Amino acid sequence: MRIVKVFWALDSSLAYRRHFPAINWLNSYSLYLDSLKPWYDEHLGPEFLQNREWAMAVLQEEASLNEIVQLVGKDSLSAKDQITLETAKMIREDFPAAELLCGYRFLLRV
């Protein structure tokens, strides 16, 4: 895997919940981030990688909060933690859907 420098961890629990592509964002990685930083800065802006790190931190926080939720329930979490769970859900579900819609709108303009 070090030859390719990218690993997409497929997750059967995501596939079971009909979440496609069933790629686990926390276990997957790319070693090309440093190499692509100049391109990201030029085409997507310098805040792109900062936003990516923030989103990954939110997803990591969600994973640890889900363990608590399974034990004591979502209602026992603080308001801040419940917002973190909702934010992570938006990153996982709404962000990929928005990307699809942006591509669809692009096709309509052509």
Backbone torsions as a table, in degrees:
resi	resn	phi	psi	omega
1	MET	NA	-24.2	179.7
2	ARG	-70.8	-17.7	176.8
3	ILE	-71.1	-44.8	-178.4
4	VAL	-79.2	-33.3	179.3
5	LYS	69.9	18.1	176.8
6	VAL	-140.5	139.2	176.3
7	PHE	-138.2	123.4	174.9
8	TRP	-105.9	112.1	-178.9
9	ALA	-85.8	111.4	177.2
10	LEU	-79.7	141.0	-173.4
11	ASP	-123.7	116.6	-177.6
12	SER	-67.0	-30.5	178.7
13	SER	-67.8	-34.6	175.3
14	LEU	-67.6	-42.3	178.4
15	ALA	-63.7	-38.6	178.7
16	TYR	-62.8	-34.9	178.1
17	ARG	-84.5	8.8	179.6
18	ARG	62.8	36.0	175.9
19	HIS	-97.8	104.4	-177.1
20	PHE	-119.5	136.5	1.4
21	PRO	-73.3	144.6	-174.7
22	ALA	-85.4	56.2	-178.9
23	ILE	-100.9	123.6	178.0
24	ASN	-77.1	114.5	-174.9
25	TRP	-68.9	-28.1	-176.7
26	LEU	-80.4	-29.0	-179.2
27	ASN	-94.4	-14.1	179.8
28	SER	-85.3	154.8	179.1
29	TYR	-154.8	163.4	173.0
30	SER	-137.3	134.3	177.3
31	LEU	-94.3	10.3	-179.2
32	TYR	-94.0	0.0	-175.5
33	LEU	-58.4	-44.8	179.9
34	ASP	-65.4	-38.3	179.9
35	SER	-68.1	-33.7	-176.8
36	LEU	-90.4	-4.2	-177.4
37	LYS	-54.6	-45.6	178.2
38	PRO	-59.7	-37.6	178.5
39	TRP	-68.2	-44.3	177.3
40	TYR	-58.8	-44.7	-178.9
41	ASP	-61.8	-39.5	-177.2
42	GLU	-75.8	-44.2	-172.5
43	HIS	-95.3	-30.1	-176.1
44	LEU	-114.6	-8.5	179.5
45	GLY	96.9	153.4	-177.2
46	PRO	-67.0	-18.7	-178.8
47	GLU	-81.5	-7.8	-177.1
48	PHE	-58.9	-50.9	-178.0
49	LEU	-68.6	-31.9	175.3
50	GLN	-65.0	-43.3	178.0
51	ASN	-64.8	-36.6	177.7
52	ARG	-63.6	-44.8	178.5
53	GLU	-62.7	-40.8	178.3
54	TRP	-62.2	-45.5	-179.3
55	ALA	-63.2	-41.1	178.7
56	MET	-65.7	-36.5	177.3
57	ALA	-65.8	-39.2	177.8
58	VAL	-64.5	-42.4	179.1
59	LEU	-65.3	-36.9	177.4
60	GLN	-66.3	-42.1	177.9
61	GLU	-62.3	-40.0	178.4
62	GLU	-60.5	-41.9	-179.3
63	ALA	-60.4	-41.3	179.6
64	SER	-73.2	-34.8	178.1
65	LEU	-69.0	-33.1	179.2
66	ASN	-62.8	-31.1	176.0
67	GLU	-64.7	-40.9	178.1
68	ILE	-67.2	-41.8	-179.2
69	VAL	-60.7	-39.7	179.3
70	GLN	-64.6	-30.2	-179.1
71	LEU	-82.9	-47.5	-171.2
72	VAL	-120.6	-6.8	178.1
73	GLY	96.5	156.3	-176.1
74	LYS	-69.3	-31.0	-177.5
75	ASP	-66.5	-21.1	-179.0
76	SER	-81.7	-8.3	179.2
77	LEU	-77.6	155.4	175.4
78	SER	-70.9	164.9	179.8
79	ALA	-60.7	-38.8	178.8
80	LYS	-61.4	-43.7	-179.7
81	ASP	-68.7	-35.7	176.5
82	GLN	-66.0	-37.3	176.4
83	ILE	-66.8	-38.2	176.7
84	THR	-60.7	-42.3	178.3
85	LEU	-63.1	-42.4	179.8
86	GLU	-67.7	-38.5	177.6
87	THR	-63.4	-43.8	178.4
88	ALA	-62.9	-39.2	177.6
89	LYS	-62.2	-40.3	177.9
90	MET	-64.8	-39.8	178.6
91	ILE	-64.1	-43.9	-177.2
92	ARG	-71.1	-39.8	-170.9
93	GLU	-104.4	-47.3	-173.4
94	ASP	-79.0	-37.9	-178.4
95	PHE	-61.6	-48.9	176.8
96	PRO	-62.1	-35.8	178.5
97	ALA	-66.0	-39.3	177.8
98	ALA	-63.7	-37.8	177.8
99	GLU	-63.0	-39.1	177.8
100	LEU	-65.3	-41.5	180.0
101	LEU	-66.6	-37.0	177.9
102	CYS	-62.0	-42.0	177.5
103	GLY	-64.9	-37.2	179.4
104	TYR	-65.7	-44.4	178.3
105	ARG	-62.8	-36.3	178.1
106	PHE	-62.7	-41.5	179.3
107	LEU	-65.1	-33.7	179.0
108	LEU	-67.8	-31.8	-179.5
109	ARG	-74.5	-24.1	-176.0
110	VAL	-73.3	NA	NA
